[in-house]
Amino acid sequence: MSMGAYDEVEHERRERKNGEVDMSDEDRRTEYRGEVEYDSDESTEELLDQFKEINS
C-alpha cells in the first residue's frame, strides 16, 4: 500500500468518526407532549386557499 492510499483511508475513517454525533444528556432536546388548540372562524377550505396564495 502506498503512503497516499493510507492517507486517503485514514482521512475517510476520521471523516466518518467526526460525522458521528456524540450527544450527552444535556444536549438532548426536551420532548414536550400536549395539545395545541386555536380558535378560527375560517374553514379548512379557506385556510388551504390562504396557504396556496402564500406559496404561489
All heavy atoms as TSV, in Angstrom:
chain	resi	resn	atom	element	x	y	z
A	1	MET	N	N	0.858	-1.183	0.000
A	1	MET	CA	C	0.000	0.000	0.000
A	1	MET	C	C	0.899	1.239	0.000
A	1	MET	O	O	1.830	1.336	0.776
A	1	MET	CB	C	-0.888	-0.005	1.265
A	1	MET	CG	C	-1.794	1.191	1.313
A	1	MET	SD	S	-2.754	1.448	2.836
A	1	MET	CE	C	-3.175	-0.126	3.445
A	2	SER	N	N	0.587	2.157	-0.877
A	2	SER	CA	C	1.397	3.376	-0.924
A	2	SER	C	C	0.987	4.310	0.205
A	2	SER	O	O	-0.085	4.167	0.799
A	2	SER	CB	C	1.198	4.076	-2.267
A	2	SER	OG	O	-0.080	4.648	-2.322
A	3	MET	N	N	1.813	5.269	0.504
A	3	MET	CA	C	1.516	6.229	1.565
A	3	MET	C	C	0.259	7.034	1.238
A	3	MET	O	O	-0.541	7.314	2.106
A	3	MET	CB	C	2.725	7.167	1.734
A	3	MET	CG	C	2.749	7.870	3.045
A	3	MET	SD	S	2.804	6.697	4.427
A	3	MET	CE	C	2.611	7.832	5.760
A	4	GLY	N	N	0.091	7.360	-0.052
A	4	GLY	CA	C	-1.090	8.127	-0.459
A	4	GLY	C	C	-2.381	7.372	-0.198
A	4	GLY	O	O	-3.358	7.932	0.254
A	5	ALA	N	N	-2.371	6.064	-0.471
A	5	ALA	CA	C	-3.559	5.243	-0.244
A	5	ALA	C	C	-3.874	5.190	1.256
A	5	ALA	O	O	-5.023	5.267	1.655
A	5	ALA	CB	C	-3.358	3.841	-0.797
A	6	TYR	N	N	-2.841	5.081	2.070
A	6	TYR	CA	C	-3.043	5.051	3.514
A	6	TYR	C	C	-3.680	6.357	3.981
A	6	TYR	O	O	-4.628	6.361	4.741
A	6	TYR	CB	C	-1.719	4.824	4.250
A	6	TYR	CG	C	-1.867	5.000	5.741
A	6	TYR	CD1	C	-2.408	3.981	6.520
A	6	TYR	CD2	C	-1.509	6.197	6.361
A	6	TYR	CE1	C	-2.580	4.146	7.880
A	6	TYR	CE2	C	-1.673	6.366	7.723
A	6	TYR	CZ	C	-2.219	5.338	8.480
A	6	TYR	OH	O	-2.384	5.506	9.823
A	7	ASP	N	N	-3.136	7.473	3.502
A	7	ASP	CA	C	-3.667	8.778	3.903
A	7	ASP	C	C	-5.149	8.901	3.567
A	7	ASP	O	O	-5.932	9.415	4.347
A	7	ASP	CB	C	-2.906	9.912	3.208
A	7	ASP	CG	C	-1.502	10.084	3.794
A	7	ASP	OD1	O	-1.250	9.528	4.877
A	7	ASP	OD2	O	-0.679	10.770	3.167
A	8	GLU	N	N	-5.514	8.407	2.390
A	8	GLU	CA	C	-6.906	8.501	1.958
A	8	GLU	C	C	-7.826	7.684	2.864
A	8	GLU	O	O	-8.863	8.152	3.306
A	8	GLU	CB	C	-7.013	8.005	0.512
A	8	GLU	CG	C	-8.294	8.415	-0.166
A	8	GLU	CD	C	-8.267	8.068	-1.638
A	8	GLU	OE1	O	-7.309	8.475	-2.339
A	8	GLU	OE2	O	-9.202	7.384	-2.061
A	9	VAL	N	N	-7.393	6.452	3.178
A	9	VAL	CA	C	-8.179	5.579	4.049
A	9	VAL	C	C	-8.306	6.202	5.437
A	9	VAL	O	O	-9.381	6.234	6.032
A	9	VAL	CB	C	-7.553	4.167	4.136
A	9	VAL	CG1	C	-8.224	3.338	5.218
A	9	VAL	CG2	C	-7.649	3.479	2.787
A	10	GLU	N	N	-7.212	6.703	5.947
A	10	GLU	CA	C	-7.210	7.319	7.278
A	10	GLU	C	C	-8.107	8.554	7.291
A	10	GLU	O	O	-8.867	8.788	8.232
A	10	GLU	CB	C	-5.775	7.689	7.683
A	10	GLU	CG	C	-5.658	8.382	9.019
A	10	GLU	CD	C	-6.056	7.520	10.216
A	10	GLU	OE1	O	-6.267	6.301	10.058
A	10	GLU	OE2	O	-6.165	8.085	11.311
A	11	HIS	N	N	-8.041	9.342	6.227
A	11	HIS	CA	C	-8.863	10.541	6.124
A	11	HIS	C	C	-10.345	10.171	6.158
A	11	HIS	O	O	-11.127	10.771	6.887
A	11	HIS	CB	C	-8.527	11.298	4.833
A	11	HIS	CG	C	-9.360	12.521	4.633
A	11	HIS	ND1	N	-9.192	13.666	5.366
A	11	HIS	CD2	C	-10.391	12.757	3.781
A	11	HIS	CE1	C	-10.082	14.561	4.990
A	11	HIS	NE2	N	-10.821	14.033	4.023
A	12	GLU	N	N	-10.715	9.143	5.373
A	12	GLU	CA	C	-12.114	8.704	5.349
A	12	GLU	C	C	-12.554	8.187	6.708
A	12	GLU	O	O	-13.668	8.452	7.148
A	12	GLU	CB	C	-12.310	7.615	4.288
A	12	GLU	CG	C	-12.329	8.175	2.882
A	12	GLU	CD	C	-12.462	7.098	1.823
A	12	GLU	OE1	O	-12.869	5.966	2.158
A	12	GLU	OE2	O	-12.144	7.394	0.662
A	13	ARG	N	N	-11.667	7.474	7.391
A	13	ARG	CA	C	-12.002	6.949	8.722
A	13	ARG	C	C	-12.281	8.089	9.689
A	13	ARG	O	O	-13.243	8.074	10.437
A	13	ARG	CB	C	-10.849	6.077	9.241
A	13	ARG	CG	C	-11.178	5.337	10.534
A	13	ARG	CD	C	-9.957	4.671	11.128
A	13	ARG	NE	N	-8.981	5.626	11.634
A	13	ARG	CZ	C	-9.101	6.257	12.817
A	13	ARG	NH1	N	-10.144	6.044	13.594
A	13	ARG	NH2	N	-8.181	7.116	13.222
A	14	ARG	N	N	-11.417	9.103	9.635
A	14	ARG	CA	C	-11.606	10.257	10.530
A	14	ARG	C	C	-12.863	11.041	10.192
A	14	ARG	O	O	-13.555	11.518	11.086
A	14	ARG	CB	C	-10.389	11.176	10.467
A	14	ARG	CG	C	-9.180	10.554	11.126
A	14	ARG	CD	C	-8.002	11.481	11.119
A	14	ARG	NE	N	-6.813	10.792	11.610
A	14	ARG	CZ	C	-5.753	11.414	12.057
A	14	ARG	NH1	N	-5.697	12.713	12.070
A	14	ARG	NH2	N	-4.720	10.715	12.483
A	15	GLU	N	N	-13.144	11.167	8.889
A	15	GLU	CA	C	-14.360	11.866	8.473
A	15	GLU	C	C	-15.594	11.164	9.034
A	15	GLU	O	O	-16.496	11.800	9.536
A	15	GLU	CB	C	-14.460	11.915	6.934
A	15	GLU	CG	C	-13.567	12.937	6.293
A	15	GLU	CD	C	-13.931	14.366	6.648
A	15	GLU	OE1	O	-15.111	14.724	6.479
A	15	GLU	OE2	O	-13.063	15.113	7.104
A	16	ARG	N	N	-15.592	9.835	8.931
A	16	ARG	CA	C	-16.733	9.070	9.451
A	16	ARG	C	C	-16.849	9.259	10.949
A	16	ARG	O	O	-17.934	9.442	11.487
A	16	ARG	CB	C	-16.572	7.581	9.125
A	16	ARG	CG	C	-17.128	7.200	7.769
A	16	ARG	CD	C	-17.359	5.707	7.673
A	16	ARG	NE	N	-16.164	4.927	7.952
A	16	ARG	CZ	C	-15.209	4.657	7.069
A	16	ARG	NH1	N	-15.307	5.129	5.841
A	16	ARG	NH2	N	-14.168	3.941	7.412
A	17	LYS	N	N	-15.706	9.211	11.631
A	17	LYS	CA	C	-15.710	9.354	13.086
A	17	LYS	C	C	-16.235	10.733	13.480
A	17	LYS	O	O	-17.038	10.862	14.398
A	17	LYS	CB	C	-14.292	9.151	13.626
A	17	LYS	CG	C	-14.231	9.096	15.120
A	17	LYS	CD	C	-12.825	8.803	15.611
A	17	LYS	CE	C	-12.794	8.810	17.124
A	17	LYS	NZ	N	-11.568	9.309	17.675
A	18	ASN	N	N	-15.795	11.767	12.760
A	18	ASN	CA	C	-16.254	13.125	13.056
A	18	ASN	C	C	-17.725	13.298	12.728
A	18	ASN	O	O	-18.397	14.159	13.279
A	18	ASN	CB	C	-15.437	14.157	12.270
A	18	ASN	CG	C	-14.007	14.223	12.775
A	18	ASN	OD1	O	-13.718	13.803	13.886
A	18	ASN	ND2	N	-13.124	14.752	11.949
A	19	GLY	N	N	-18.229	12.474	11.802
A	19	GLY	CA	C	-19.625	12.571	11.402
A	19	GLY	C	C	-20.579	12.005	12.437
A	19	GLY	O	O	-21.759	12.307	12.439
A	20	GLU	N	N	-20.042	11.173	13.317
A	20	GLU	CA	C	-20.899	10.589	14.345
A	20	GLU	C	C	-21.136	11.633	15.424
A	20	GLU	O	O	-20.218	12.251	15.930
A	20	GLU	CB	C	-20.233	9.362	14.964
A	20	GLU	CG	C	-20.111	8.211	13.994
A	20	GLU	CD	C	-19.213	7.098	14.540
A	20	GLU	OE1	O	-18.917	7.117	15.752
A	20	GLU	OE2	O	-18.811	6.252	13.738
A	21	VAL	N	N	-22.393	11.813	15.773
A	21	VAL	CA	C	-22.729	12.821	16.783
A	21	VAL	C	C	-22.736	12.159	18.152
A	21	VAL	O	O	-23.406	11.161	18.360
A	21	VAL	CB	C	-24.119	13.433	16.492
A	21	VAL	CG1	C	-24.476	14.469	17.545
A	21	VAL	CG2	C	-24.129	14.055	15.113
A	22	ASP	N	N	-21.970	12.717	19.042
A	22	ASP	CA	C	-21.916	12.193	20.401
A	22	ASP	C	C	-22.684	13.166	21.292
A	22	ASP	O	O	-22.197	14.249	21.602
A	22	ASP	CB	C	-20.454	12.076	20.842
A	22	ASP	CG	C	-20.336	11.493	22.236
A	22	ASP	OD1	O	-21.273	10.777	22.657
A	22	ASP	OD2	O	-19.328	11.756	22.905
A	23	MET	N	N	-23.873	12.765	21.680
A	23	MET	CA	C	-24.703	13.687	22.465
A	23	MET	C	C	-24.708	13.278	23.930
A	23	MET	O	O	-24.966	12.135	24.262
A	23	MET	CB	C	-26.141	13.680	21.931
A	23	MET	CG	C	-26.262	14.398	20.616
A	23	MET	SD	S	-27.912	14.398	19.884
A	23	MET	CE	C	-29.003	14.436	21.255
A	24	SER	N	N	-24.422	14.234	24.778
A	24	SER	CA	C	-24.542	13.974	26.204
A	24	SER	C	C	-25.994	14.246	26.597
A	24	SER	O	O	-26.767	14.778	25.817
A	24	SER	CB	C	-23.607	14.889	26.987
A	24	SER	OG	O	-24.048	16.223	26.885
A	25	ASP	N	N	-26.348	13.889	27.811
A	25	ASP	CA	C	-27.740	14.076	28.249
A	25	ASP	C	C	-28.162	15.539	28.208
A	25	ASP	O	O	-29.309	15.850	27.942
A	25	ASP	CB	C	-27.926	13.521	29.670
A	25	ASP	CG	C	-27.924	11.999	29.674
A	25	ASP	OD1	O	-28.156	11.407	28.600
A	25	ASP	OD2	O	-27.684	11.406	30.737
A	26	GLU	N	N	-27.228	16.451	28.447
A	26	GLU	CA	C	-27.573	17.874	28.446
A	26	GLU	C	C	-27.937	18.368	27.046
A	26	GLU	O	O	-28.613	19.369	26.895
A	26	GLU	CB	C	-26.420	18.735	28.979
A	26	GLU	CG	C	-26.091	18.511	30.436
A	26	GLU	CD	C	-25.101	17.373	30.646
A	26	GLU	OE1	O	-24.096	17.312	29.921
A	26	GLU	OE2	O	-25.350	16.535	31.525
A	27	ASP	N	N	-27.413	17.673	26.034
A	27	ASP	CA	C	-27.657	18.101	24.655
A	27	ASP	C	C	-28.998	17.631	24.109
A	27	ASP	O	O	-29.467	18.134	23.105
A	27	ASP	CB	C	-26.562	17.569	23.726
A	27	ASP	CG	C	-25.220	18.219	24.022
A	27	ASP	OD1	O	-25.226	19.351	24.537
A	27	ASP	OD2	O	-24.188	17.591	23.750
A	28	ARG	N	N	-29.584	16.664	24.748
A	28	ARG	CA	C	-30.824	16.101	24.210
A	28	ARG	C	C	-31.965	17.103	24.333
A	28	ARG	O	O	-32.064	17.826	25.305
A	28	ARG	CB	C	-31.202	14.818	24.949
A	28	ARG	CG	C	-30.175	13.739	24.749
A	28	ARG	CD	C	-30.698	12.386	25.180
A	28	ARG	NE	N	-29.620	11.423	25.285
A	28	ARG	CZ	C	-29.030	10.848	24.248
A	28	ARG	NH1	N	-29.418	11.135	23.041
A	28	ARG	NH2	N	-28.049	9.997	24.425
A	29	ARG	N	N	-32.815	17.116	23.312
A	29	ARG	CA	C	-33.949	18.033	23.333
A	29	ARG	C	C	-35.002	17.522	24.298
A	29	ARG	O	O	-35.243	16.329	24.407
A	29	ARG	CB	C	-34.578	18.129	21.947
A	29	ARG	CG	C	-33.704	18.852	20.977
A	29	ARG	CD	C	-34.435	19.073	19.701
A	29	ARG	NE	N	-33.576	19.828	18.793
A	29	ARG	CZ	C	-33.948	20.226	17.601
A	29	ARG	NH1	N	-35.139	19.947	17.164
A	29	ARG	NH2	N	-33.131	20.908	16.842
A	30	THR	N	N	-35.609	18.443	24.999
A	30	THR	CA	C	-36.706	18.073	25.877
A	30	THR	C	C	-37.921	17.793	25.007
A	30	THR	O	O	-38.226	18.557	24.109
A	30	THR	CB	C	-37.028	19.227	26.848
A	30	THR	OG1	O	-35.829	19.563	27.536
A	30	THR	CG2	C	-38.088	18.832	27.839
A	31	GLU	N	N	-38.570	16.701	25.285
A	31	GLU	CA	C	-39.734	16.349	24.491
A	31	GLU	C	C	-40.985	16.842	25.203
A	31	GLU	O	O	-41.209	16.524	26.366
A	31	GLU	CB	C	-39.804	14.835	24.310
A	31	GLU	CG	C	-40.869	14.408	23.340
A	31	GLU	CD	C	-40.821	12.921	23.066
A	31	GLU	OE1	O	-39.719	12.375	22.883
A	31	GLU	OE2	O	-41.900	12.315	23.057
A	32	TYR	N	N	-41.756	17.633	24.502
A	32	TYR	CA	C	-42.992	18.151	25.068
A	32	TYR	C	C	-44.164	17.381	24.497
A	32	TYR	O	O	-44.216	17.105	23.313
A	32	TYR	CB	C	-43.164	19.635	24.732
A	32	TYR	CG	C	-42.143	20.499	25.408
A	32	TYR	CD1	C	-41.011	20.917	24.724
A	32	TYR	CD2	C	-42.289	20.885	26.740
A	32	TYR	CE1	C	-40.055	21.702	25.337
A	32	TYR	CE2	C	-41.331	21.672	27.354
A	32	TYR	CZ	C	-40.217	22.075	26.657
A	32	TYR	OH	O	-39.280	22.844	27.269
A	33	ARG	N	N	-45.083	17.021	25.354
A	33	ARG	CA	C	-46.302	16.367	24.889
A	33	ARG	C	C	-47.479	17.220	25.335
A	33	ARG	O	O	-47.474	17.759	26.432
A	33	ARG	CB	C	-46.446	14.965	25.498
A	33	ARG	CG	C	-45.384	14.005	25.024
A	33	ARG	CD	C	-45.524	12.666	25.695
A	33	ARG	NE	N	-44.448	11.777	25.278
A	33	ARG	CZ	C	-44.571	10.888	24.297
A	33	ARG	NH1	N	-45.708	10.789	23.647
A	33	ARG	NH2	N	-43.564	10.120	23.970
A	34	GLY	N	N	-48.463	17.351	24.468
A	34	GLY	CA	C	-49.623	18.142	24.838
A	34	GLY	C	C	-50.485	18.408	23.626
A	34	GLY	O	O	-50.343	17.770	22.590
A	35	GLU	N	N	-51.374	19.342	23.776
A	35	GLU	CA	C	-52.282	19.679	22.688
A	35	GLU	C	C	-52.169	21.152	22.362
A	35	GLU	O	O	-51.851	21.968	23.223
A	35	GLU	CB	C	-53.731	19.383	23.096
A	35	GLU	CG	C	-54.009	17.917	23.302
A	35	GLU	CD	C	-55.430	17.657	23.765
A	35	GLU	OE1	O	-56.248	18.597	23.704
A	35	GLU	OE2	O	-55.712	16.531	24.190
A	36	VAL	N	N	-52.431	21.463	21.116
A	36	VAL	CA	C	-52.473	22.854	20.704
A	36	VAL	C	C	-53.865	23.104	20.151
A	36	VAL	O	O	-54.360	22.364	19.306
A	36	VAL	CB	C	-51.429	23.150	19.600
A	36	VAL	CG1	C	-51.581	24.581	19.112
A	36	VAL	CG2	C	-50.033	22.907	20.128
A	37	GLU	N	N	-54.514	24.116	20.680
A	37	GLU	CA	C	-55.836	24.472	20.175
A	37	GLU	C	C	-55.801	25.917	19.729
A	37	GLU	O	O	-55.081	26.741	20.282
A	37	GLU	CB	C	-56.889	24.322	21.287
A	37	GLU	CG	C	-57.164	22.885	21.656
A	37	GLU	CD	C	-58.250	22.775	22.715
A	37	GLU	OE1	O	-59.161	23.650	22.728
A	37	GLU	OE2	O	-58.179	21.847	23.526
A	38	TYR	N	N	-56.562	26.221	18.699
A	38	TYR	CA	C	-56.660	27.602	18.276
A	38	TYR	C	C	-58.087	27.865	17.804
A	38	TYR	O	O	-58.779	26.975	17.342
A	38	TYR	CB	C	-55.656	27.941	17.174
A	38	TYR	CG	C	-55.846	27.143	15.898
A	38	TYR	CD1	C	-56.615	27.648	14.856
A	38	TYR	CD2	C	-55.253	25.900	15.746
A	38	TYR	CE1	C	-56.799	26.921	13.699
A	38	TYR	CE2	C	-55.430	25.164	14.589
A	38	TYR	CZ	C	-56.207	25.676	13.567
A	38	TYR	OH	O	-56.387	24.960	12.428
A	39	ASP	N	N	-58.502	29.087	17.968
A	39	ASP	CA	C	-59.838	29.486	17.545
A	39	ASP	C	C	-59.732	30.196	16.219
A	39	ASP	O	O	-58.949	31.126	16.063
A	39	ASP	CB	C	-60.467	30.437	18.581
A	39	ASP	CG	C	-60.689	29.734	19.919
A	39	ASP	OD1	O	-61.064	28.549	19.905
A	39	ASP	OD2	O	-60.478	30.380	20.958
A	40	SER	N	N	-60.507	29.735	15.265
A	40	SER	CA	C	-60.508	30.377	13.964
A	40	SER	C	C	-61.898	30.226	13.365
A	40	SER	O	O	-62.490	29.160	13.416
A	40	SER	CB	C	-59.467	29.733	13.055
A	40	SER	OG	O	-59.597	30.270	11.755
A	41	ASP	N	N	-62.382	31.309	12.806
A	41	ASP	CA	C	-63.696	31.265	12.172
A	41	ASP	C	C	-63.584	30.728	10.744
A	41	ASP	O	O	-64.604	30.464	10.112
A	41	ASP	CB	C	-64.312	32.677	12.133
A	41	ASP	CG	C	-64.587	33.203	13.543
A	41	ASP	OD1	O	-64.789	32.378	14.458
A	41	ASP	OD2	O	-64.600	34.438	13.712
A	42	GLU	N	N	-62.342	30.589	10.261
A	42	GLU	CA	C	-62.157	30.182	8.874
A	42	GLU	C	C	-62.273	28.668	8.728
A	42	GLU	O	O	-61.835	27.926	9.585
A	42	GLU	CB	C	-60.790	30.644	8.375
A	42	GLU	CG	C	-60.658	32.157	8.349
A	42	GLU	CD	C	-59.309	32.597	7.856
A	42	GLU	OE1	O	-59.167	32.723	6.646
A	42	GLU	OE2	O	-58.426	32.800	8.704
A	43	SER	N	N	-62.877	28.246	7.622
A	43	SER	CA	C	-63.000	26.819	7.354
A	43	SER	C	C	-61.665	26.281	6.862
A	43	SER	O	O	-60.772	27.036	6.493
A	43	SER	CB	C	-64.064	26.582	6.282
A	43	SER	OG	O	-63.585	27.054	5.022
A	44	THR	N	N	-61.544	24.978	6.841
A	44	THR	CA	C	-60.322	24.336	6.328
A	44	THR	C	C	-60.076	24.770	4.892
A	44	THR	O	O	-58.941	25.038	4.503
A	44	THR	CB	C	-60.469	22.803	6.403
A	44	THR	OG1	O	-60.779	22.450	7.741
A	44	THR	CG2	C	-59.194	22.105	5.973
A	45	GLU	N	N	-61.150	24.847	4.122
A	45	GLU	CA	C	-61.041	25.237	2.718
A	45	GLU	C	C	-60.456	26.650	2.590
A	45	GLU	O	O	-59.558	26.887	1.791
A	45	GLU	CB	C	-62.420	25.176	2.053
A	45	GLU	CG	C	-62.370	25.078	0.550
A	45	GLU	CD	C	-61.634	23.827	0.070
A	45	GLU	OE1	O	-61.842	22.743	0.649
A	45	GLU	OE2	O	-60.851	23.958	-0.882
A	46	GLU	N	N	-60.918	27.572	3.422
A	46	GLU	CA	C	-60.407	28.949	3.389
A	46	GLU	C	C	-58.927	28.992	3.796
A	46	GLU	O	O	-58.138	29.729	3.208
A	46	GLU	CB	C	-61.228	29.845	4.326
A	46	GLU	CG	C	-62.612	30.166	3.787
A	46	GLU	CD	C	-63.471	30.883	4.814
A	46	GLU	OE1	O	-63.496	30.452	5.991
A	46	GLU	OE2	O	-64.112	31.883	4.446
A	47	LEU	N	N	-58.581	28.196	4.795
A	47	LEU	CA	C	-57.187	28.160	5.228
A	47	LEU	C	C	-56.295	27.585	4.134
A	47	LEU	O	O	-55.190	28.075	3.909
A	47	LEU	CB	C	-57.051	27.337	6.513
A	47	LEU	CG	C	-57.655	27.974	7.768
A	47	LEU	CD1	C	-57.670	26.973	8.911
A	47	LEU	CD2	C	-56.904	29.220	8.171
A	48	LEU	N	N	-56.765	26.554	3.428
A	48	LEU	CA	C	-55.992	25.978	2.321
A	48	LEU	C	C	-55.819	26.990	1.204
A	48	LEU	O	O	-54.748	27.098	0.609
A	48	LEU	CB	C	-56.680	24.717	1.790
A	48	LEU	CG	C	-56.454	23.453	2.611
A	48	LEU	CD1	C	-57.344	22.329	2.104
A	48	LEU	CD2	C	-55.004	23.029	2.571
A	49	ASP	N	N	-56.872	27.752	0.901
A	49	ASP	CA	C	-56.776	28.786	-0.133
A	49	ASP	C	C	-55.721	29.823	0.250
A	49	ASP	O	O	-54.924	30.243	-0.580
A	49	ASP	CB	C	-58.134	29.471	-0.346
A	49	ASP	CG	C	-59.132	28.562	-1.064
A	49	ASP	OD1	O	-58.695	27.556	-1.676
A	49	ASP	OD2	O	-60.341	28.847	-1.008
A	50	GLN	N	N	-55.736	30.226	1.527
A	50	GLN	CA	C	-54.744	31.185	2.024
A	50	GLN	C	C	-53.331	30.619	1.869
A	50	GLN	O	O	-52.419	31.300	1.421
A	50	GLN	CB	C	-54.999	31.457	3.515
A	50	GLN	CG	C	-55.495	32.830	3.816
A	50	GLN	CD	C	-55.640	33.024	5.320
A	50	GLN	OE1	O	-55.307	32.159	6.134
A	50	GLN	NE2	N	-56.131	34.189	5.697
A	51	PHE	N	N	-53.165	29.364	2.238
A	51	PHE	CA	C	-51.871	28.695	2.160
A	51	PHE	C	C	-51.375	28.661	0.711
A	51	PHE	O	O	-50.218	28.963	0.442
A	51	PHE	CB	C	-52.006	27.274	2.719
A	51	PHE	CG	C	-50.744	26.473	2.650
A	51	PHE	CD1	C	-49.684	26.768	3.492
A	51	PHE	CD2	C	-50.617	25.429	1.758
A	51	PHE	CE1	C	-48.510	26.031	3.430
A	51	PHE	CE2	C	-49.447	24.685	1.680
A	51	PHE	CZ	C	-48.399	24.994	2.533
A	52	LYS	N	N	-52.270	28.311	-0.211
A	52	LYS	CA	C	-51.891	28.261	-1.629
A	52	LYS	C	C	-51.479	29.640	-2.135
A	52	LYS	O	O	-50.548	29.768	-2.911
A	52	LYS	CB	C	-53.057	27.719	-2.474
A	52	LYS	CG	C	-53.261	26.233	-2.290
A	52	LYS	CD	C	-54.498	25.766	-3.038
A	52	LYS	CE	C	-54.809	24.325	-2.689
A	52	LYS	NZ	N	-56.134	23.916	-3.155
A	53	GLU	N	N	-52.190	30.683	-1.685
A	53	GLU	CA	C	-51.848	32.064	-2.081
A	53	GLU	C	C	-50.454	32.436	-1.594
A	53	GLU	O	O	-49.660	33.007	-2.328
A	53	GLU	CB	C	-52.868	33.040	-1.468
A	53	GLU	CG	C	-53.864	33.569	-2.458
A	53	GLU	CD	C	-54.813	34.568	-1.807
A	53	GLU	OE1	O	-54.334	35.639	-1.384
A	53	GLU	OE2	O	-55.997	34.252	-1.717
A	54	ILE	N	N	-50.167	32.097	-0.345
A	54	ILE	CA	C	-48.860	32.422	0.252
A	54	ILE	C	C	-47.741	31.742	-0.521
A	54	ILE	O	O	-46.692	32.324	-0.753
A	54	ILE	CB	C	-48.827	31.982	1.731
A	54	ILE	CG1	C	-49.774	32.854	2.566
A	54	ILE	CG2	C	-47.415	32.051	2.295
A	54	ILE	CD1	C	-50.031	32.326	3.949
A	55	ASN	N	N	-47.977	30.497	-0.925
A	55	ASN	CA	C	-46.924	29.711	-1.591
A	55	ASN	C	C	-46.813	29.980	-3.076
A	55	ASN	O	O	-45.907	29.478	-3.718
A	55	ASN	CB	C	-47.145	28.223	-1.355
A	55	ASN	CG	C	-46.711	27.826	0.021
A	55	ASN	OD1	O	-45.732	28.330	0.547
A	55	ASN	ND2	N	-47.444	26.912	0.639
A	56	SER	N	N	-47.718	30.762	-3.657
A	56	SER	CA	C	-47.648	30.969	-5.104
A	56	SER	C	C	-46.797	32.175	-5.441
A	56	SER	O	O	-46.437	32.974	-4.632
A	56	SER	CB	C	-49.051	31.134	-5.685
A	56	SER	OG	O	-49.686	32.284	-5.143
